[in-house]
């Protein structure tokens, strides 16, 4: 039985007991308690030093997260993987029964601004990606082609279609050249949401985002370690792609021509 040191702790323990009037209230109560015990147990396992030093209240005065639980969630965001600010703020009023895995990739198609949300270094790569080429030719139609030619000086018909390119060969050739050119396959995979990384391959429209309608994982030690590992890989991929985009934008015409040379080489080596 838990030791009751003072009146305050006694009241906190009593507040954990709630009248059960029907099946739903019983289920809600049990799920909330399970969530609490999961988070507190994970806190002790993952951040033992912070747990020992913490002075935050262990129990909540209502059905929401306790200060100790919120402290743990903040530590996860700070040290393991990102939890968006809006979700962190919402956790004060609504329990996080699952780990939110919000999209962190280059999800330009479902963005309100479309391609205008992309930096010019990403825009110039669109004809080389499957989704970008499809958008320029099918969604935007003639306007897409004329926009690209007016903006970057290249006609789409002069750039080989991604369907004609051996992407596996492109990756092999890219490994033989110096960065940032070697990171072209990474950038294209980001545009197509095909990196194989849970943080980078989600496509979520704005409405779905506000409703938290995206990937989630249970609060288990295995899933937390998996997401932390995947976020580390995702960060590395994003950093490499960013270096490539910075390099392209430093001298767009010259540097994109180098990328096209690598791109066209895959056709000659088929």
C-alpha positions as CSV (number, residue, x, y, z in Angstrom):
1,X,0.0,0.0,0.0
2,X,1.3,3.4,-0.9
3,X,2.6,5.5,2.0
4,X,0.5,8.5,2.8
5,X,2.9,11.2,4.0
6,X,0.5,14.1,4.4
7,X,-3.0,15.4,3.8
8,X,-2.1,16.6,0.3
9,X,-0.9,13.2,-0.9
10,X,-3.8,11.5,0.7
11,X,-6.2,13.7,-1.2
12,X,-4.3,13.1,-4.4
13,X,-4.6,9.4,-3.9
14,X,-8.4,9.6,-3.1
15,X,-8.9,11.7,-6.3
16,X,-7.7,8.8,-8.3
17,X,-10.9,6.9,-7.3
18,X,-13.9,7.8,-9.3
19,X,-17.5,6.5,-9.2
20,X,-18.3,4.1,-12.1
21,X,-21.8,4.5,-13.4
22,X,-21.7,2.5,-16.6
23,X,-19.5,0.4,-18.9
24,X,-18.2,3.4,-20.9
25,X,-17.1,5.4,-17.8
26,X,-15.4,2.2,-16.5
27,X,-13.6,1.7,-19.8
28,X,-12.5,5.4,-20.0
29,X,-11.3,5.2,-16.4
30,X,-9.2,2.1,-17.0
31,X,-7.7,3.4,-20.3
32,X,-6.7,6.7,-18.6
33,X,-5.1,4.8,-15.7
34,X,-3.3,2.5,-18.1
35,X,-2.0,5.5,-20.0
36,X,-0.8,7.1,-16.8
37,X,1.1,4.0,-15.7
38,X,2.6,3.5,-19.1
39,X,4.0,7.0,-19.2
40,X,5.3,7.0,-15.7
41,X,7.0,3.7,-16.2
42,X,8.5,4.8,-19.4
43,X,9.7,8.0,-17.7
44,X,11.6,5.9,-15.1
45,X,13.1,3.7,-17.8
46,X,14.2,6.3,-20.3
47,X,15.1,9.3,-18.1
48,X,16.0,7.8,-14.7
49,X,18.1,10.8,-13.6
50,X,15.4,13.3,-14.5
51,X,12.9,11.1,-12.7
52,X,14.9,11.2,-9.5
53,X,15.3,15.0,-9.7
54,X,11.7,15.7,-10.7
55,X,9.5,17.6,-8.2
56,X,6.4,17.5,-10.4
57,X,3.2,16.2,-9.1
58,X,2.7,12.5,-9.7
59,X,-1.1,12.6,-9.9
60,X,-3.6,14.8,-11.8
61,X,-6.5,16.5,-10.2
62,X,-8.7,15.5,-13.2
63,X,-8.6,13.0,-16.0
64,X,-5.9,14.8,-17.9
65,X,-2.2,14.2,-17.8
66,X,-0.4,14.9,-14.5
67,X,2.5,17.3,-14.4
68,X,4.9,14.3,-14.2
69,X,3.4,12.8,-17.3
70,X,3.6,16.1,-19.2
71,X,7.2,16.4,-18.1
72,X,8.0,13.0,-19.6
73,X,6.3,13.9,-22.9
74,X,8.4,17.1,-23.1
75,X,11.5,15.1,-22.5
76,X,10.7,12.8,-25.3
77,X,10.2,15.8,-27.6
78,X,13.5,17.4,-26.4
79,X,15.7,14.3,-26.5
80,X,14.2,11.6,-28.7
81,X,11.9,12.8,-31.5
82,X,9.7,15.8,-32.3
83,X,6.2,16.3,-31.0
84,X,4.6,19.3,-32.6
85,X,4.0,22.3,-30.4
86,X,0.2,22.3,-31.0
87,X,0.1,18.6,-29.8
88,X,2.1,19.5,-26.7
89,X,-0.2,22.3,-25.9
90,X,-3.2,20.1,-26.5
91,X,-1.8,17.4,-24.1
92,X,-2.7,19.7,-21.2
93,X,-6.4,19.2,-22.1
94,X,-6.5,15.9,-23.9
95,X,-4.6,12.7,-23.2
96,X,-2.1,11.3,-25.7
97,X,-3.1,7.7,-25.7
98,X,-0.8,7.1,-28.7
99,X,2.5,8.6,-29.8
100,X,1.8,11.1,-32.6
101,X,4.0,10.7,-35.6
102,X,3.4,13.9,-37.5
103,X,4.8,14.3,-41.0
104,X,8.2,15.9,-41.3
105,X,9.0,15.3,-44.9
106,X,8.5,17.4,-48.1
107,X,4.8,17.0,-48.4
108,X,4.3,19.7,-51.0
109,X,1.3,18.2,-52.8
110,X,-1.1,18.6,-49.9
111,X,0.2,21.9,-48.7
112,X,-2.1,24.9,-49.0
113,X,0.4,26.7,-51.2
114,X,1.3,23.8,-53.4
115,X,4.6,24.2,-55.2
116,X,4.8,27.8,-54.0
117,X,5.6,26.3,-50.6
118,X,8.8,24.7,-52.0
119,X,12.1,26.5,-52.3
120,X,13.3,27.1,-55.8
121,X,16.0,24.3,-55.4
122,X,13.2,21.8,-54.8
123,X,11.0,23.2,-57.6
124,X,13.7,22.8,-60.3
125,X,13.9,19.1,-59.3
126,X,10.2,18.4,-59.9
127,X,10.6,16.9,-63.4
128,X,13.0,14.4,-62.1
129,X,10.6,13.0,-59.5
130,X,7.6,10.9,-60.3
131,X,5.1,12.9,-58.3
132,X,6.6,16.2,-59.5
133,X,6.5,15.2,-63.2
134,X,3.0,13.9,-62.9
135,X,1.9,17.2,-61.3
136,X,3.6,19.3,-64.0
137,X,2.1,17.3,-66.8
138,X,-1.3,16.2,-65.5
139,X,-2.5,18.5,-62.8
140,X,-1.0,21.8,-64.0
141,X,-1.1,20.7,-67.7
142,X,0.2,23.2,-70.2
143,X,0.4,25.8,-67.5
144,X,2.8,23.6,-65.5
145,X,5.1,23.1,-68.5
146,X,5.1,26.7,-69.4
147,X,5.7,27.8,-65.8
148,X,8.7,25.5,-65.5
149,X,10.2,26.6,-68.8
150,X,9.7,30.3,-68.0
151,X,11.0,29.9,-64.4
152,X,14.0,27.7,-65.1
153,X,14.7,27.8,-68.8
154,X,14.2,24.0,-69.4
155,X,11.5,22.3,-71.5
156,X,10.1,19.2,-70.0
157,X,10.5,17.3,-73.2
158,X,14.2,17.9,-72.9
159,X,14.4,16.2,-69.5
160,X,14.1,12.4,-69.5
161,X,10.9,11.2,-67.8
162,X,11.4,9.5,-64.4
163,X,9.7,6.3,-65.8
164,X,12.6,6.0,-68.3
165,X,15.2,6.3,-65.5
166,X,16.6,3.3,-63.6
167,X,16.5,4.7,-60.1
168,X,18.5,1.8,-58.7
169,X,21.3,2.6,-61.2
170,X,21.0,6.3,-60.3
171,X,21.6,5.5,-56.7
172,X,24.7,3.4,-57.7
173,X,26.1,6.2,-59.8
174,X,25.4,8.8,-57.2
175,X,27.5,6.9,-54.6
176,X,30.5,7.4,-57.0
177,X,30.3,11.2,-57.0
178,X,31.0,13.7,-54.4
179,X,28.3,15.4,-52.3
180,X,26.0,17.2,-52.6
181,X,25.4,15.7,-56.1
182,X,25.5,12.3,-54.5
183,X,22.4,13.2,-52.6
184,X,20.2,13.6,-55.6
185,X,18.4,10.2,-55.1
186,X,17.7,11.2,-51.5
187,X,16.1,14.5,-52.5
188,X,13.9,12.8,-55.2
189,X,12.8,10.1,-52.7
190,X,11.8,12.9,-50.3
191,X,9.7,14.6,-53.1
192,X,8.0,11.3,-53.9
193,X,7.5,10.3,-50.2
194,X,9.4,7.1,-50.9
195,X,12.3,7.2,-48.4
196,X,11.0,4.2,-46.4
197,X,11.0,6.4,-43.3
198,X,7.9,6.8,-41.1
199,X,8.6,10.5,-40.4
200,X,9.2,11.4,-44.1
201,X,6.7,9.5,-46.2
202,X,3.3,10.7,-44.8
203,X,1.0,12.8,-46.9
204,X,-1.4,14.6,-44.7
205,X,-3.6,17.5,-45.9
206,X,-4.1,20.5,-43.6
207,X,-7.5,19.5,-42.5
208,X,-6.3,16.1,-41.5
209,X,-3.3,17.6,-39.6
210,X,-5.5,19.8,-37.4
211,X,-7.6,16.7,-36.6
212,X,-4.4,14.8,-35.8
213,X,-5.3,12.3,-38.5
214,X,-1.8,10.9,-39.1
215,X,0.4,8.0,-38.1
216,X,0.6,7.0,-34.4
217,X,2.3,4.3,-32.3
218,X,1.6,2.9,-28.9
219,X,3.5,4.0,-25.8
220,X,5.9,1.1,-25.5
221,X,9.6,1.1,-25.0
222,X,10.1,-0.7,-28.4
223,X,8.1,1.8,-30.3
224,X,9.8,4.8,-28.7
225,X,13.2,3.4,-29.5
226,X,12.1,2.6,-33.1
227,X,10.7,6.2,-33.6
228,X,13.9,7.7,-32.1
229,X,16.1,5.6,-34.4
230,X,13.9,6.5,-37.4
231,X,14.0,10.2,-36.5
232,X,17.8,10.2,-36.3
233,X,17.9,8.7,-39.9
234,X,15.2,11.2,-41.1
235,X,17.3,14.1,-39.7
236,X,20.3,12.9,-41.6
237,X,18.4,12.5,-44.8
238,X,16.8,16.0,-44.5
239,X,20.3,17.5,-43.7
240,X,21.8,15.9,-46.9
241,X,18.9,17.1,-49.0
242,X,19.1,20.6,-47.6
243,X,22.8,20.8,-48.5
244,X,21.9,19.8,-52.1
245,X,19.1,22.4,-52.3
246,X,21.5,25.1,-50.9
247,X,24.0,24.1,-53.5
248,X,21.5,24.2,-56.4
249,X,20.3,27.6,-55.4
250,X,23.8,29.0,-55.3
251,X,24.1,28.6,-59.1
252,X,20.8,27.1,-60.4
253,X,21.6,26.8,-64.1
254,X,25.2,25.5,-63.7
255,X,24.5,23.2,-60.8
256,X,21.3,21.7,-62.2
257,X,23.1,20.9,-65.4
258,X,25.5,18.8,-63.4
259,X,22.5,16.9,-61.9
260,X,21.0,16.4,-65.4
261,X,24.3,15.0,-66.6
262,X,24.1,12.3,-63.8
263,X,20.4,11.8,-64.6
264,X,21.0,11.3,-68.3
265,X,23.9,8.9,-67.7
266,X,21.4,6.3,-66.4
267,X,19.8,6.3,-69.9
268,X,23.1,5.6,-71.7
269,X,24.2,2.8,-69.3
270,X,21.0,0.8,-69.5
